[in-house]
Amino acid sequence: MTSKEKLLEFFNTLGHNVDDENVIKKCLDLCEKHDINEEILVDQWFSYVTSLEDDNEPAPTIDNLNDFDNHLTEKQLNDNSDSDNDEPTTIDEQPRDTTDLSRLAIFNSIKKYDENDEDDILAIYGVAKPVASSTEVSNQKSICIYILIILKKKLTHNQVSNLQSPGFQRGTIVSGKILNKFGKDVESWKNKNIRNVDVIKSDVPHVPDDILYMYSRHTMYVEIIQNHITNLGDKIISAWPTNDDTNNDVIITPNVNEKSQGLIRTFGRISCDDIGKLNESSIVLENIAYKKNDDEYINDNNDDVYNSGIIHLDLKQLPNYSIFPGQVVAVEGRNPTSDLFIVTKMLSACKPPASPLPKLKEQLQIIVASGPFTYPDVFDIEPLLKLMEYVVENEPNVLILCGPFVDDKHPVVKASAFDMSYEEVFQKMIEQVMNYVKGKSTKVVLVSSMYDVHHHNIYPTPEFYIPEHFSIYENLVLMPDPCMMDIEGLIIGTTTVDIIKHLGAEEISYKMQGTDRLGRLADHILSQSSFYPLQPPSSEINYDVELWNKYAMIHKQPHILVLPSTMRHFCRWSSGTFIINPERLAKGTYSRLNIRPPVDDKWLPDCIDCEILKI
């Protein structure tokens, strides 16, 4: 391939068809003048034009190539000036003895770093330096250019599809394939009730924008956890079945170490007495019983003296169970030695009160999708653009997008392969989303995520910050994580943290074969009245206990609970709440819901149709 053909190919990658022979000749002259090849020239040209105060990337012309020539010359002069100012090394360049590792280490620590120096740290330890092939280097550079094209330009989906994504092979996706469904078959998902709906935060506490975090004292942590155990434990004890024959004979106490030959009913938090995961022999129940005198314990936080109670549990007499660290439970059994509590009955379900009926008068259509919104190894937002094409065609009432948008685990993000800040990458993604729904009635709800590299890395997480010029998008709504949103009285709760995965890694169960495990994990969230009941939390999240106590509790049972997870998708009805995991748009899945007004003043499964499908 000639130099001219290579040059044209690289410009075509940027979306420029260069036909002017004078421009082509000028570019080749610049390659020779600055001693660079065609690919580097185009790469530096793109970096140069994207730095200009111009949203429309200009095509190469003789005039702007002259400016580009001056830019390269000035850059080389600056580089040479910096090089001249460097102090020369005082170490004599002696032949290196590769067997003397200590001497080599000292030599390399003093010698000025040179990116072309092949005696790097791998060579010090006798490992051959891996050399990337020219194809790999070319692919990496081309991928970076490809990413920047999509974000820099306001491209339509067809324009993006025409760009080649180098070094990445997409799998075959059966578009529109239904993976899971609930309710009736919907004749058409094209919205026939197009109208403006109000999406607001419900009347429960939500994380404010101006939060302070990671200031908790250890004593405050203990107090918050104990209050949570006490409040939830009291509710579970109160919910104990009244038809239990042992109610008149049982001793009810918050002291988990109460010693008695008779039946005892107490409560506390499931924990592990060892390092590692919970297992049958490491299950303990912990609580704090405040001491009033030598014989009596009460839950009174005003008392100064208290006893930290921890006792091992024997669950062998239970017919079945499902437990995890941090779960607040009430247990009944015997404790003859004060060292081992033999459990005969256990209760952990204490769901919050139901929300009022939705005030819907007409059907409501909602689309729910969860990030990441890019392919796993290339920062290609094609999945998001495909979803937006569907939104434009069918115009649902509400589109809920759960973060992350700029995922901190994405390899391109880790490599910092952008020529703009992460905030700018995020803003350009949202601008493209909002341009699709311009003039539409669809409300776009963005739920924040602590995994967004540009945002607060704390859970619970405040809503995204957007600049003032985004105020032109009247149909854009921001929500924190977790949140309870109100859509005409329909309460939808969601959290972007993968609590299903985290619970699944820690839960242990016995003889629960008749239940759906993913559904059971989701039920734990409602039963514990918390968006994140796992204690201690997963190492994957940064967790502030004060914020958790204020903003991660479920005070009212939502009508719909959205729990995005990398675990397999599901949708199910659970005691008045419809729970859904749409999985990740990066895996090609999203969900759509058709909500009907309550029937006979009752919120029933018949009010919801849902499909989880391929994009």
C-alpha positions, 0 to 999 in steps of 0.5 A: 500500500502506497503512502497516499493510500494509507493516508486516505485510509486513515482520513476515511476512518475519521469520516473525511473523504480527501479528494484534493490532490494539493491537500494530499501532497501537503499532508505527505510533505508534512510527513517528510518534514516532521519525520512521521508516518501517515498514521501519526500525522492523522492521529495528531491532526485529529488531536489538533482539530478537536482542541479547536473551539469548533464543534464541527471538526473541519476537513483538511484544507491547505489553510488549516494544514499550514496552521497545523504545520506551525503547531507541529513546529512549535511543539517540536521546538518546545520539546527540544527546549525541554530536552536542552534544559535537562541536566546531564546524567553524572553516571558513566555509561559503563557496560552493564553486567546483567548478573549484578541485579543490585547494581542494575537497580541502582543504575536505573533508579538514577538514570533519566527515564527514556521511553525508548530505553529497553533496559526496563524493570522486566529486563532487570529480572531477566524477563524479555521485554514484550514488544507489541506488534505493529498490528496491536499498536495500530489497533489501539490507536485506531480504537482511541480515534474511533471513540473520540469520533463518536463522542466529538461528533453528534452522529446518528446511529447509521453514521456510527454503524458505518464506522469500523470498530477496530480490533473488536468483533461483535457477537451475533445479537438477535434483535428484539428476541424476548428473553423473559416476560410477565403478564399479558401479551402486548399487541403493540409497544408503540405508545398510544397514550403519548402525554407529559408525565411528572417524574419526581422524588417520592416523599422519603429522604434522598441523598442531597447534592452537598453531602459530606462523607467518610467522617463517621466515628467508630462510636457513631457507627456502632450506635447506628448499627445497633439502632438499626438492629433494635428497630427492625428486630422489634418489628420482626418480634411484633410480627411473630405469628399470634397463633403460635402455641408457645406464645404464653410460655416463651421468654422475650428478651433482647439479650441473646446470651439469656440462659434458660432451659425454657423457650427464649425469643430474641433477635439480632444480626447474623454475622460470621465469627471467622475470617472468610465467608459464612458457613454452618459452623461460623453463624453467630447472632449479635446484639447489644442489650443495655444493662439496667441491673444485674438481672435485667436488660433493656433496649434503652440508649440512654443507659451508659452501661451495655453488654455486647451479646454474641452467641453461636447459632445451631440451625440444625432443627430448622426445616429450611433457612436462607441467611446472610451477614447483616440480616436481622432475624428473630429466633426462638429456641433454647440456650441452656449453656449461654454458649450455643442457641439451639434455634427451633424457629426463625423469622426474618421477614418484616416488609415495610408498609405498602405505598398508596395506590397509583393515581394512574388514569391511563396506561403508562409505558416505561423502558428501563435499561442499566449501564454500562452502555458500551461494549465491554472492550471498546468504548462504543456506545452503539447499544445506547444509540440502538436503544434510543432509536427504539425510544424515538420510534415508540415514544414511551412515557418514561425512559429510566437509565441506571448508571454507570455511563462512564464505567470506572472498570472499563479498560478504555477508561482505565487506560485514560484513552480520551483527549477530554475529561471524563465529565465531558465524555459523560456530558456528550453521551447525555447530549446525544441521548437528549438529542434523540428525544428532542421534541418528544414527550418521553421523560429521561430519568438518569439514576446515578452510580458510584461506578461512574468515574467522574462522579462521587465514589460513595454509596449512597450516591448523590445525583449527577451534576450537569452544567447549566446549559443542560437546563434546555432539556426540560424532559431530563430528570436526575435521581440519586442512588438509591431512589424512590421515584414517583410517576403519577403515584406509581412508586419505583425504587431502584439502586444501581449497586449490584446488591443481587450479586453481592448477596449471592456471594454471601448467602447460605441456604438449606433445603430451599430447592423449591424457591427461585434463588435470584427471586429469593435474594431480591426478597431479602431486600424488601424483608430487611427494608433496606436497599443494601442489607449486607453487613459488612458491605462488599469490597466493591463499594465504598460505603458510608454508614451514616448515609446508608442509615439516612438514605438507603432504607425502604420506608414504604414498599414500592410498586416496582423495584428495579435491581440491575445486576450482572446476574441473570435477568428476571421479573417476578411479583412478590407480595405487592411489589413487582421486582425486575432485573433488566441485566446490563445494556452492555450485554444487549438486554433491557426491559419494557413495562406496560402499566395499567391503572389499579383494578377495583382499587387494588394494586395487582399483578394484572396491572403490569405487563413486562418483557425483557428482551434483546436490543 
